[in-house]
Amino acid sequence: MAECFFHTGRPAVARCKQCGRGLCSQCRIVTEQGIFCSDKCAQTFAVFVQRLKEAEERQAAGRRSSRWEQWVFVLILLAVVFFLVKKFFF
């Protein structure tokens, strides 16, 4: 690793999870979500995680509705086929 972004000459012991800056043991901010160089980077990362979670929830909800729509389409298709078979063969 390189040197601390804030203290020239000090070796970096970690990198900010958001921006990637090298950090010495004095400069690093340790949170539940990782190591950051500032509160701003920690907050930016928290917003990113929240938006990612919301996007995944929307995507999962979209998949559920798509499955429902597929079943409706299959049932309608079967009804049409049944009607045509009945009309032309019986």
N, C-alpha and C positions, 0 to 999 in steps of 0.2 A: 504494500500500500504506500501511498505517497505521504505527504505531510499534511498537517491540519490546515484547513482553509483559513481559519482565523488566526492561528499562531504559527508564523513561519519558523521552520526549524524543528518543530515538535512532530514526532511521528503520528500519523493517523492510526487509530485503533479500530475505527468503524467508519461506515459511510451512511449518509443521510438516506433514508428509505425513499424520500420523495425526490430530492434533487441530485443525490449522488456525491455530494461534497465530502471530502475526507475530514474526519473529526478526531481530535485528541480526546482523552478521557475526561478532561474538564469541560469541553464544549458540547459533548453529546447530551441530548435530552432523551431519556429512556421513558417510553410509554408502553401501554399494553399492546399497541399496534406496531411497535418497533422503535428504532433509534432515528432521531431527527436532529437537524441542526438548529431549528428555531420552532417557535410555537406556530408561526405561519405555515411552515412545511407540514407540521403535524396536523393542523386544521385542514389544509388542502388535501392531505391524504385521507383524512376522515370523511371529507365531502365526497372524494372519489369512491371510497368504499361504500358509502351510503347510496350513491347514484348507481353503482354497479349492482348492489343488492336490489334496488328498485327495478332496474332494467331486467335482471334475471327473473324477478317476480312477474313482470309484465310479459316476458317471453314465455314463462310457464303457463300463465293464464291464456295466452294466445294459442298455445299448443292444445290446451284442454278444449277451447272452443272449436278449434279446427277438427279435433276428433269427433266432436258432437256433430259438426256440419257434415263430416264424411259419412257418419252413420245415417243421417237424414237422407243424404244423396243416394246411398245404397238402397235404403228402403223405398224411396220414390222410384228408383230404377227397377227394382224388383216388381213393384206394383205395375209399372208400365209394361214390363215384359210379360207378366202374368195376364194382363188385359189383352195384349196383342196375341198371345198364344191362345187364349180362350176365344177370342173373336175369330181367328183364322182357322183353328183346328177343331172347334166344337160347334 
